Each structure stands twice: as C-alpha cells, then as structure tokens.
Amino acid sequence: MRFSPLSCQAGLVALLLPLAAAAQTTPSPSAAQPQWHLLDPQQNNGVMGLSAERTYQELLKGRTATPVTVAVIDGGVDTAHVDLRGVMWHNPKEIAGNGKDDDGNGYIDDVYGWNFLGGQDGRNIDVEAYEDTRMLARLEPLYQGKTRNQVPAAKREEFDLYQQVKKSYQTHYKEDNEHYDQYKDEYPQTQAVADQMKQALGVSRLDTATLRNPPTDNADLRRISQLFYQNLKAGGYADMESVLDDMKHAYEQTKNLVEYSLDLKFNPRSIVGDDPDNLKQRFYGNADVTGPDPTHGTHVAGIIAGDRTNNVGIMGVAGLPVRIMAVRAVPNGDERDKDVANAIRYAVDNGAQVINMSFGKYFSPHREAVEEAIRYADTKGVLLVHSAGNESIDIDTKKQYPSPVFLNTKTIPNLITVGASSRTNDQELVADFSNYGKKNVDVFAPGVQINSTLPNNTYGNESGTSMAGPMVAGMAAVLKSYFPKLSPEDLKRIIRESATPLHTKVLKPGGKTTIDFAELSNTGGLVNLYKAVQMAQQVQ
C-alpha cells in the first residue's frame, strides 16, 4: 500500500469547505511552493529541514560527483515530467520500442525500468486487494465458525493467523467505509458551494487573489470569501479547483478500496498472467513504468532527485548525476511479496545503489522471498530506505513489512526505516500520522506538506512517511555520489549518527499525551545532510 493519508482538514462555514490536506495541485511549474524541507534549521529561524541547500553551498561546491542510480519501487513515475525527464535512468543497452530484449536481462524494452503489475498485452493492475483480504479469502473457508479447540494442534498456528487477519480486515472494512461515506457526501456538497460562490461573485475561478479581494460590496459575500481564502491558505492551495480535484481523487480512491480492495472475490492478477505464489517466476510484466496512477511515485521521485539545474519547479535533495530508475510494483491496495522481491532484484541487477520503498503492509505471507532479495542487495552494495507507515502506531509492537529485522531477529544491515516530521520544533514536530518505534525506526525526516512533482507537469504538497523516506534516499544518493567508496552499512551509519538528537516534548502520534521526541526512534534524531557530509569527509 502506498503510504499517503486520506485525511480532511477543517472546512468552512460550519464548515462548508473540507480541505484535503494530503495534496495541492498547481497549474504550472512556476506556481510551485517553496521547499521548506531543504532549509537549514540554524539559518532559517528553526525551520526543521534537512539542510540540503547549505550543504551544497558550503560543503559540496566545486566537488566532483559520480553517477548514482536510485530505484523508486512504487506505483509508477511520470517519466515525461519537466522536472524528471532529465534525471531519469536510461538502460544504456536497450533500444526503446523495438520489442526486443536488447541487453539480454530478461525484460523487453525496459528503458526507464520495469513494471511488475502489467501484462504482455499492455494492460496494468491499478487496484489490488489488501493482503488481509487475500489471506482471509484463503483462510476463511478452512476456519470460519470453528473454535481453537476444534482445530488440530498442527493447524492452530494458522488458526491464530486467521483470527489476526479477520480482525485486521474488519478494521479496514470499518475505516474505509467511513472514509468513503465522508467523501461521498462532502465532495458534491463542496462542489455545490463552490458553484454558488462563483455565481454570486460572477467569476469563473475561485483562486486566492479573487477570494482575498472579492468583486462585491456585499458584506456577507466578502466575509464568506475571506473564510474561503483563509482555509485555502491554511491548506496550501492556490484555488478551489485544486481542492475539488483532490477531493474527487480521495473519493475515487476510497471507492476503489471499498469496492475492490475489501472484496474477498476480487483478483485482478489475470492481467499479469503469472502465478503470484510461484516465487521462482521473475520475468513477467511490461515496460510501462508510468501505469494508470503515477501520482505517488512521481511525488517521491521529485523529492529524491527533481532537476536542480533547469530553473523550473522544484529541486530534489540529490542533483545530477543522480538518476531515478522507475520500478512499478505497488498498486492501490497492497503490494505482493513476490513483486517486491523481484523489484528489488531488478533494481540491483540493473545498477541501482539506493532503493526507495515508500510502501508497506502488516502481513507478509512470503516474507522469506523479500528477505532473500534484501540480502542479495546487501551483497551488491545496495542500501534500501523504507517508510515507517502512517497509522500512528508503534512498529516495535506491531510488525510492519518489509520489517527492519530478519526472521532470525537480526537487524537488517542495509535497510533504514524513516518516520515523518514537520517544519516546527514544537509539540507538533512529529507528524500525527507517523508510525514510530524505539527499536524499529531509525530516524525521522521531513514528511508534512512536502512540495514535489505530480503528473502532467504539475506540483503539489503531500504528507506521509512516503515523503520522509525519499528524503533519506536522496541523502544517501548525495553521500554515495560524492563519496563513492561508502558501503550500504557506511551510509546507514552516517545517516543515523549525523541525525540531530532532539528532546522536544511532542504529541505522541495518534494521541494527546506528550513524549520526548528521542523516544520515538532508536537514534532520537532528525536527519541532517550537512552533518552527514561532514562525517563522510572524515571517513573518505
């Protein structure tokens, strides 16, 4: 599941306007918002960024960088985006569109990467079932209506798993249906309010400039316009059209989750044409790395390495010669372990040195296959960066996959797990949605209202640990690019040890009590590229 919270921000006139806090879409590259996450806390009035700009200006200026490839395992990337097309990885031995496997790697026309969710006929999976839905569909016929004592001793472990899966499914069912009912009502209501405002003001578009100084002398309309304006600004929106686009997207997403991801009979895998339980299959899918919904992956890719040289839109944490390899393996719904394992192996075999994984789930029926791929990546010198998740839970007590520890309980040496932070060093420093864990989360990184690339040459703000992970992937790419001898273990150690330890009293995610920030991860720190580069300079 792609980590991107579907939440609404307080609205307007009682309040008539719910604002989706997850994303802002702007009409052109020039409209992109400033990127607070690149700033330095000491130089920018305590804005809790990762100090990328200061690092480039003071530590890396004039230094030679070497090529580094970062694989983005996600739902798809818009490879034609003006801020990404110049930084995309290109398979040097593959000829686009000739229908041949020119480089003999087993994948035909894999120019930008590969899509493990596609079929040979060009079709693609968009929505998938949740993992607990798939598991419940398998286990329920075996154990429904039975007690533990009625099950043979050899099957009781699986019966216990069935009970866990059933409980998780019921939670998903309740939450997703509540969200769907919310958006189903709010979207048309907000559309109607916006249409009435346009008619009353005699305008075709409700942007912030119009709402701040509305073309009317009517006191009530001016008051309501000011409320619209204040809510748009608070949500980081340029106009009401963007709000409605986001609400429509949220409505469609939750509709798909209710109608498909929770459906025990839904199985779109025939599109791919493989056997998802045959873990030996590797050569399936197609070359369409964009897919039907590249929103999430495009945003992630821009955070890592959005073009820093074209004077357009946003800048990534890493600059050229860092490149983005797109590997599509994450649907709307839950990813399959087989696809994740193969995506990791594809990225490693085709030269990725860093892999970003902004996805996760709470059941992993083929966990061993993913762990074998992670071990393989370690033997090839590849660091994996994983987002901690957006459920406000302690992942020390509830496992989230891919897990930072192997089945044998040993810590994975080449994987780093990242929670999400905000821009202010106060009780809201930790994102309310972020997962945490004194043992299993390594560091926190900016992940609230992060401006980056979106499909069709647009830009927007999104929040989630999905945004925090690529901050660290970008940092790792910078370190590897300027200090190429660093191993994955070196990169992980430097990122962890250079993180700024903080003891700010913060609201514990999902609650109202306060906790020491340092208790939410095993470093107690917020990442800092400036300090990381200083440390790397001492190593090399």
C-alpha positions as CSV (number, residue, x, y, z in Angstrom):
1,M,0.0,0.0,0.0
2,R,1.3,3.4,-0.9
3,F,1.7,5.5,2.3
4,S,-0.4,8.6,1.7
5,P,-3.0,9.5,4.3
6,L,-6.5,10.3,3.1
7,S,-7.5,12.9,5.6
8,C,-9.6,16.1,5.5
9,Q,-8.7,19.4,7.0
10,A,-11.3,21.6,8.7
11,G,-13.5,23.4,6.3
12,L,-15.6,26.5,6.0
13,V,-18.9,28.0,7.1
14,A,-19.7,25.4,9.8
15,L,-17.6,24.5,8.0
16,L,-18.9,24.1,4.5
17,L,-15.5,23.6,2.8
18,P,-13.5,20.5,3.8
19,L,-9.9,20.9,2.5
20,A,-8.0,17.7,1.7
21,A,-4.7,18.1,3.5
22,A,-2.9,15.4,1.5
23,A,-2.1,17.3,-1.7
24,Q,-2.0,20.5,-3.6
25,T,-2.0,20.6,-7.4
26,T,-0.8,23.8,-9.1
27,P,-1.4,24.6,-12.8
28,S,2.2,25.2,-13.9
29,P,5.8,24.7,-12.8
30,S,6.2,28.3,-11.9
31,A,3.4,28.0,-9.3
32,A,5.3,25.5,-7.1
33,Q,5.6,26.4,-3.4
34,P,8.9,26.9,-1.5
35,Q,10.5,23.7,-0.3
36,W,11.0,24.1,3.5
37,H,12.5,20.6,3.8
38,L,15.7,21.7,2.0
39,L,16.4,24.5,4.5
40,D,18.8,24.5,7.5
41,P,17.3,24.9,11.0
42,Q,20.1,27.3,12.1
43,Q,20.0,29.6,9.1
44,N,16.2,29.6,8.7
45,N,14.6,30.5,12.1
46,G,14.3,27.0,13.3
47,V,12.6,25.5,10.2
48,M,13.4,21.8,10.7
49,G,14.7,21.0,7.2
50,L,17.5,18.6,6.4
51,S,20.0,21.4,5.4
52,A,20.4,20.4,1.7
53,E,20.9,24.0,0.4
54,R,23.5,24.9,3.0
55,T,25.3,21.6,2.2
56,Y,25.6,22.4,-1.5
57,Q,26.7,26.0,-0.9
58,E,29.3,25.3,1.8
59,L,30.5,21.7,1.6
60,L,30.0,20.4,-1.9
61,K,30.6,23.4,-4.1
62,G,33.3,22.6,-6.6
63,R,33.5,19.0,-5.7
64,T,33.1,16.2,-8.3
65,A,30.1,14.0,-8.1
66,T,29.9,10.4,-9.6
67,P,26.8,8.8,-11.1
68,V,24.4,7.1,-8.7
69,T,21.1,5.4,-9.6
70,V,18.2,5.4,-7.1
71,A,15.4,3.0,-7.8
72,V,11.9,4.1,-6.9
73,I,9.8,1.0,-6.2
74,D,6.3,2.5,-6.3
75,G,3.1,2.8,-8.2
76,G,4.6,4.5,-11.3
77,V,6.5,7.6,-12.3
78,D,5.7,10.2,-14.9
79,T,8.9,10.0,-16.9
80,A,7.9,12.9,-19.1
81,H,7.6,15.4,-16.3
82,V,9.6,18.5,-17.0
83,D,11.5,18.2,-13.6
84,L,12.1,14.4,-14.0
85,R,12.7,13.7,-17.7
86,G,16.3,15.0,-17.5
87,V,17.1,12.8,-14.4
88,M,15.6,9.5,-15.4
89,W,17.8,6.5,-15.6
90,H,18.1,5.1,-19.1
91,N,19.0,1.5,-19.8
92,P,22.1,2.1,-21.9
93,K,21.8,-1.2,-23.9
94,E,18.1,-1.2,-24.5
95,I,16.5,0.2,-27.7
96,A,13.1,1.7,-27.0
97,G,10.1,0.2,-28.7
98,N,11.7,-2.5,-30.8
99,G,10.0,-5.3,-28.9
100,K,13.3,-7.0,-28.2
101,D,15.3,-7.7,-25.1
102,D,18.4,-6.0,-26.4
103,D,20.6,-6.3,-23.3
104,G,19.5,-9.9,-22.5
105,N,18.4,-9.1,-19.0
106,G,15.1,-10.9,-19.5
107,Y,13.0,-7.7,-19.8
108,I,11.8,-6.3,-23.1
109,D,12.1,-2.6,-23.8
110,D,12.9,-1.7,-20.1
111,V,14.2,1.7,-21.0
112,Y,13.3,3.5,-17.7
113,G,12.8,0.5,-15.5
114,W,10.2,-2.3,-15.3
115,N,6.5,-2.8,-14.3
116,F,5.7,-6.0,-12.4
117,L,2.0,-5.1,-12.4
118,G,1.5,-5.2,-16.1
119,G,0.5,-7.8,-18.7
120,Q,2.1,-8.6,-22.0
121,D,-0.9,-7.2,-23.8
122,G,-0.2,-3.7,-22.2
123,R,-2.9,-3.8,-19.6
124,N,-2.0,-2.8,-16.0
125,I,-3.3,-3.5,-12.5
126,D,-4.4,-0.3,-10.8
127,V,-6.4,-1.5,-7.7
128,E,-5.5,-4.7,-5.8
129,A,-6.9,-6.4,-2.7
130,Y,-5.5,-5.8,0.7
131,E,-3.1,-8.5,1.9
132,D,-5.5,-9.3,4.7
133,T,-8.4,-9.6,2.2
134,R,-6.4,-12.1,0.1
135,M,-5.4,-14.1,3.2
136,L,-8.9,-14.0,4.6
137,A,-10.3,-15.3,1.3
138,R,-7.9,-18.3,1.6
139,L,-8.3,-19.0,5.4
140,E,-12.0,-18.3,6.0
141,P,-13.3,-21.5,4.2
142,L,-10.9,-23.5,6.5
143,Y,-11.7,-22.0,9.9
144,Q,-14.9,-19.9,9.8
145,G,-17.2,-20.9,12.7
146,K,-14.6,-23.0,14.4
147,T,-13.0,-22.6,17.9
148,R,-9.3,-23.1,18.5
149,N,-10.1,-26.4,20.4
150,Q,-11.9,-27.7,17.3
151,V,-8.7,-27.3,15.2
152,P,-6.0,-30.0,15.1
153,A,-2.9,-29.0,17.0
154,A,-0.8,-28.8,13.9
155,K,-3.2,-26.2,12.4
156,R,-3.6,-24.0,15.5
157,E,-0.9,-21.6,14.5
158,E,-2.6,-21.0,11.1
159,F,-6.0,-20.7,13.0
160,D,-4.4,-17.9,15.2
161,L,-3.2,-16.2,12.0
162,Y,-6.8,-16.4,10.6
163,Q,-8.1,-14.6,13.8
164,Q,-5.5,-11.8,13.3
165,V,-6.3,-11.5,9.6
166,K,-10.0,-11.4,10.3
167,K,-9.6,-8.7,12.9
168,S,-7.4,-6.6,10.6
169,Y,-9.9,-7.0,7.8
170,Q,-12.8,-5.9,10.0
171,T,-10.8,-2.7,11.0
172,H,-10.0,-2.0,7.3
173,Y,-13.7,-2.5,6.4
174,K,-14.9,-0.1,9.1
175,E,-12.4,2.6,8.4
176,D,-12.6,2.5,4.6
177,N,-16.4,2.6,4.6
178,E,-16.4,5.6,7.0
179,H,-14.0,7.4,4.8
180,Y,-16.0,6.6,1.7
181,D,-19.2,7.8,3.2
182,Q,-17.4,11.0,4.2
183,Y,-16.1,11.8,0.8
184,K,-19.2,10.6,-1.0
185,D,-21.2,13.4,0.9
186,E,-18.5,16.1,1.1
187,Y,-17.3,16.1,-2.5
188,P,-20.7,17.0,-4.1
189,Q,-21.6,19.4,-1.3
190,T,-18.3,21.3,-1.6
191,Q,-18.7,21.4,-5.4
192,A,-22.2,22.9,-5.0
193,V,-20.9,25.5,-2.5
194,A,-18.1,26.5,-4.9
195,D,-20.5,26.8,-7.8
196,Q,-22.8,29.0,-5.8
197,M,-19.9,31.2,-4.8
198,K,-18.8,31.6,-8.4
199,Q,-22.3,32.5,-9.5
200,A,-22.7,35.0,-6.6
201,L,-19.3,36.7,-7.3
202,G,-19.7,36.5,-11.1
203,V,-16.3,34.8,-11.6
204,S,-15.2,31.6,-13.3
205,R,-12.5,30.6,-10.9
206,L,-12.1,30.8,-7.1
207,D,-8.4,31.5,-6.6
208,T,-6.8,33.1,-3.6
209,A,-6.4,36.5,-5.4
210,T,-10.1,36.7,-6.1
211,L,-11.2,35.5,-2.7
212,R,-8.8,37.9,-0.9
213,N,-10.4,40.9,-2.6
214,P,-13.7,39.6,-4.0
215,P,-15.5,41.7,-6.7
216,T,-18.5,42.6,-4.5
217,D,-19.7,45.1,-1.9
218,N,-22.0,42.5,-0.2
219,A,-20.7,42.2,3.4
220,D,-21.8,38.6,3.7
221,L,-20.2,37.5,0.5
222,R,-17.0,39.3,1.5
223,R,-17.0,37.6,4.9
224,I,-17.5,34.1,3.3
225,S,-14.8,34.9,0.7
226,Q,-12.4,35.6,3.5
227,L,-13.2,32.3,5.1
228,F,-12.6,30.5,1.8
229,Y,-9.3,32.4,1.4
230,Q,-8.1,31.6,4.9
231,N,-8.9,27.9,4.5
232,L,-7.2,27.7,1.1
233,K,-4.1,29.4,2.5
234,A,-4.1,27.1,5.6
235,G,-4.3,24.0,3.4
236,G,-1.6,25.3,0.9
237,Y,-4.0,25.6,-2.0
238,A,-3.9,28.1,-4.8
239,D,-7.6,27.8,-5.8
240,M,-10.8,25.9,-5.1
241,E,-10.4,23.9,-8.3
242,S,-7.4,22.2,-6.8
243,V,-9.3,21.4,-3.6
244,L,-12.1,19.8,-5.7
245,D,-9.6,17.8,-7.7
246,D,-8.1,16.4,-4.5
247,M,-11.5,15.6,-3.0
248,K,-12.5,13.8,-6.2
249,H,-9.3,11.8,-6.2
250,A,-9.8,10.9,-2.5
251,Y,-13.4,9.9,-3.2
252,E,-12.4,7.7,-6.1
253,Q,-9.6,6.1,-4.1
254,T,-11.8,5.2,-1.2
255,K,-14.5,4.0,-3.6
256,N,-12.0,1.6,-5.1
257,L,-10.8,0.4,-1.7
258,V,-14.4,-0.3,-0.6
259,E,-15.5,-1.9,-3.9
260,Y,-12.3,-3.9,-4.7
261,S,-9.6,-4.0,-2.0
262,L,-12.1,-5.3,0.5
263,D,-13.8,-7.7,-1.9
264,L,-12.9,-11.3,-0.9
265,K,-13.5,-12.5,-4.5
266,F,-11.6,-9.7,-6.3
267,N,-8.4,-10.9,-8.0
268,P,-7.0,-8.8,-10.9
269,R,-3.9,-10.9,-11.3
270,S,-5.1,-12.5,-14.5
271,I,-4.0,-9.2,-16.1
272,V,-0.4,-10.0,-15.3
273,G,-0.8,-13.7,-16.3
274,D,1.7,-15.1,-13.7
275,D,1.2,-17.3,-10.6
276,P,1.7,-14.9,-7.7
277,D,2.6,-17.8,-5.4
278,N,5.3,-19.1,-7.7
279,L,8.2,-17.2,-6.2
280,K,10.6,-18.6,-8.8
281,Q,9.0,-16.6,-11.6
282,R,10.9,-13.4,-12.4
283,F,10.3,-12.5,-16.0
284,Y,6.8,-11.1,-16.2
285,G,5.2,-7.7,-16.5
286,N,5.7,-5.0,-19.1
287,A,7.7,-1.8,-19.7
288,D,5.0,0.7,-18.7
289,V,6.6,2.3,-15.6
290,T,4.1,5.1,-15.5
291,G,1.0,3.0,-15.1
292,P,-2.6,4.1,-14.6
293,D,-1.9,6.3,-11.4
294,P,1.7,7.6,-11.1
295,T,0.8,10.3,-8.6
296,H,2.5,8.9,-5.6
297,G,5.7,7.6,-7.3
298,T,6.1,10.9,-9.2
299,H,6.0,12.9,-6.0
300,V,8.5,10.5,-4.4
301,A,10.9,10.7,-7.4
302,G,10.8,14.5,-7.3
303,I,11.8,14.6,-3.7
304,I,14.8,12.4,-4.3
305,A,16.2,14.0,-7.5
306,G,13.9,16.6,-9.1
307,D,16.1,18.5,-11.6
308,R,18.1,21.1,-9.7
309,T,19.5,22.7,-12.9
310,N,16.6,23.7,-15.1
311,N,15.3,26.7,-13.0
312,V,11.8,25.2,-13.2
313,G,9.5,23.9,-10.4
314,I,11.2,22.1,-7.5
315,M,14.6,20.8,-6.6
316,G,15.4,17.3,-5.4
317,V,17.6,16.5,-2.4
318,A,20.1,15.0,-4.8
319,G,21.3,16.6,-8.0
320,L,22.8,15.2,-11.2
321,P,24.5,12.8,-11.9
322,V,22.0,11.1,-9.6
323,R,19.3,9.3,-11.7
324,I,15.9,7.8,-11.0
325,M,15.0,4.2,-12.0
326,A,11.3,3.5,-12.0
327,V,10.2,0.1,-10.9
328,R,6.4,-0.4,-10.7
329,A,5.3,-2.9,-8.1
330,V,2.9,-1.1,-5.7
331,P,-0.8,-0.9,-6.6
332,N,-3.7,0.9,-4.9
333,G,-4.3,-1.7,-2.3
334,D,-1.5,-4.0,-1.1
335,E,1.7,-5.0,-2.9
336,R,2.5,-8.7,-3.3
337,D,5.7,-10.0,-1.7
338,K,6.7,-11.7,-5.0
339,D,6.6,-8.4,-6.8
340,V,8.6,-6.6,-4.1
341,A,11.3,-9.2,-4.1
342,N,11.5,-9.1,-7.9
343,A,11.5,-5.3,-8.0
344,I,14.5,-5.3,-5.5
345,R,16.4,-7.8,-7.6
346,Y,15.6,-6.0,-10.9
347,A,16.9,-2.7,-9.4
348,V,20.1,-4.3,-8.0
349,D,20.9,-6.2,-11.2
350,N,20.5,-3.0,-13.3
351,G,22.8,-0.9,-11.3
352,A,20.8,0.8,-8.5
353,Q,22.9,1.7,-5.5
354,V,19.9,3.1,-3.4
355,I,16.3,1.8,-3.4
356,N,13.4,3.8,-2.1
357,M,10.4,1.8,-0.7
358,S,7.6,4.1,0.2
359,F,5.1,1.4,0.9
360,G,4.2,-1.2,3.5
361,K,1.7,-3.6,5.0
362,Y,1.1,-5.6,8.1
363,F,1.0,-9.2,6.8
364,S,3.7,-10.8,4.6
365,P,2.9,-14.3,3.6
366,H,6.1,-14.7,1.5
367,R,8.3,-12.7,3.8
368,E,11.3,-15.0,3.2
369,A,11.3,-14.1,-0.5
370,V,11.6,-10.4,0.3
371,E,14.3,-11.0,2.8
372,E,16.3,-13.1,0.3
373,A,16.2,-10.2,-2.1
374,I,17.3,-7.7,0.6
375,R,20.2,-10.0,1.4
376,Y,21.1,-10.1,-2.3
377,A,21.0,-6.3,-2.4
378,D,23.4,-6.2,0.5
379,T,25.9,-8.5,-1.3
380,K,25.8,-6.0,-4.2
381,G,26.3,-2.9,-2.1
382,V,22.8,-1.5,-2.2
383,L,21.0,0.5,0.6
384,L,17.3,0.2,1.0
385,V,15.2,3.1,2.5
386,H,11.8,2.2,3.9
387,S,9.0,4.4,5.1
388,A,7.7,3.6,8.6
389,G,4.0,3.9,7.8
390,N,1.1,6.2,8.5
391,E,-1.1,4.6,11.1
392,S,0.3,6.3,14.3
393,I,1.4,3.0,15.7
394,D,4.4,1.7,17.5
395,I,6.0,-0.8,15.0
396,D,8.0,-2.3,17.8
397,T,4.8,-3.9,19.0
398,K,3.0,-4.4,15.6
399,K,5.3,-5.6,12.8
400,Q,5.2,-3.6,9.5
401,Y,6.7,-5.1,6.3
402,P,9.3,-5.1,5.0
403,S,10.5,-5.4,8.5
404,P,13.8,-3.9,9.7
405,V,14.7,-7.3,11.2
406,F,15.1,-10.7,9.5
407,L,13.0,-13.7,10.5
408,N,16.0,-14.8,12.6
409,T,15.6,-11.5,14.6
410,K,18.9,-10.0,13.4
411,T,18.8,-6.4,12.3
412,I,19.0,-5.9,8.5
413,P,22.3,-4.0,8.0
414,N,21.4,-2.4,4.6
415,L,17.9,-1.1,5.4
416,I,17.0,2.1,7.2
417,T,13.4,2.9,8.4
418,V,12.1,6.5,8.5
419,G,9.4,8.3,10.3
420,A,7.9,11.7,9.4
421,S,8.4,15.1,11.0
422,S,7.1,18.6,10.4
423,R,8.7,22.0,10.0
424,T,8.4,23.3,13.5
425,N,10.4,22.3,16.6
426,D,7.5,22.2,19.0
427,Q,4.9,19.7,20.2
428,E,3.9,19.1,16.5
429,L,7.4,18.2,15.4
430,V,6.3,14.6,14.8
431,A,3.6,14.1,12.2
432,D,0.4,13.0,13.9
433,F,0.1,10.1,11.4
434,S,3.6,8.8,11.6
435,N,4.5,5.3,12.9
436,Y,7.3,5.2,15.4
437,G,9.4,2.8,17.4
438,K,12.3,3.0,19.7
439,K,13.8,-0.2,18.2
440,N,12.5,-0.3,14.6
441,V,12.5,3.3,13.4
442,D,16.0,4.7,12.7
443,V,15.4,8.4,12.1
444,F,12.8,11.0,11.4
445,A,12.8,13.2,8.3
446,P,10.5,15.9,6.8
447,G,7.2,14.5,5.7
448,V,4.5,17.1,6.2
449,Q,3.3,19.4,3.4
450,I,6.2,18.5,1.1
451,N,6.2,20.2,-2.3
452,S,7.2,18.0,-5.2
453,T,6.4,16.8,-8.7
454,L,3.0,15.5,-9.7
455,P,1.9,14.0,-13.1
456,N,1.4,16.2,-16.2
457,N,4.0,18.8,-15.2
458,T,2.2,19.9,-12.1
459,Y,3.4,20.2,-8.5
460,G,1.8,19.8,-5.1
461,N,2.1,19.3,-1.4
462,E,1.7,15.8,0.1
463,S,2.2,14.4,3.6
464,G,3.3,11.0,4.7
465,T,6.2,8.8,5.7
466,S,6.2,8.2,1.9
467,M,7.7,11.7,1.7
468,A,10.1,11.2,4.6
469,G,11.6,8.1,3.1
470,P,12.8,9.7,-0.1
471,M,14.4,12.5,1.9
472,V,16.7,9.9,3.3
473,A,17.1,8.1,-0.1
474,G,18.1,11.5,-1.6
475,M,20.6,12.0,1.2
476,A,22.1,8.5,0.7
477,A,22.4,9.3,-3.1
478,V,24.3,12.5,-2.3
479,L,26.7,10.7,0.0
480,K,27.3,7.9,-2.4
481,S,27.7,10.3,-5.3
482,Y,30.4,12.4,-3.6
483,F,31.9,9.6,-1.5
484,P,31.5,6.6,-3.8
485,K,33.5,4.2,-1.6
486,L,30.9,4.2,1.1
487,S,29.2,0.9,1.6
488,P,25.4,0.5,2.4
489,E,26.4,0.0,6.1
490,D,28.5,3.1,6.0
491,L,25.6,5.1,4.5
492,K,23.2,3.8,7.1
493,R,25.7,4.5,10.0
494,I,26.5,8.0,8.8
495,I,22.8,9.0,8.3
496,R,22.0,7.7,11.7
497,E,24.9,9.1,13.6
498,S,24.7,12.5,11.9
499,A,21.0,12.9,12.8
500,T,20.4,15.7,15.2
501,P,19.2,14.4,18.6
502,L,16.2,16.3,20.0
503,H,14.4,16.2,23.3
504,T,11.4,18.3,22.3
505,K,8.2,17.3,24.0
506,V,6.0,16.3,21.2
507,L,2.4,15.0,20.9
508,K,2.6,11.2,20.6
509,P,1.3,10.2,17.2
510,G,-2.4,9.4,17.3
511,G,-2.9,10.7,20.8
512,K,-3.0,13.8,23.0
513,T,-0.2,13.0,25.5
514,T,3.3,14.3,25.1
515,I,6.5,12.3,24.8
516,D,10.2,13.0,24.4
517,F,11.0,13.1,20.6
518,A,14.1,11.0,21.4
519,E,11.8,8.1,22.5
520,L,10.2,7.7,19.1
521,S,13.2,6.2,17.2
522,N,16.4,4.5,18.1
523,T,18.6,7.5,17.3
524,G,16.2,10.0,18.7
525,G,17.3,12.2,15.8
526,L,16.2,14.3,12.8
527,V,18.3,13.8,9.7
528,N,20.8,16.5,8.6
529,L,22.6,16.3,5.3
530,Y,25.2,18.9,6.4
531,K,26.3,16.9,9.3
532,A,26.2,13.7,7.3
533,V,28.6,15.1,4.6
534,Q,30.9,16.4,7.3
535,M,31.1,12.9,8.8
536,A,31.6,11.4,5.3
537,Q,34.5,13.7,4.7
538,Q,36.2,12.3,7.8
539,V,35.7,8.7,6.5
540,Q,36.9,9.3,2.9
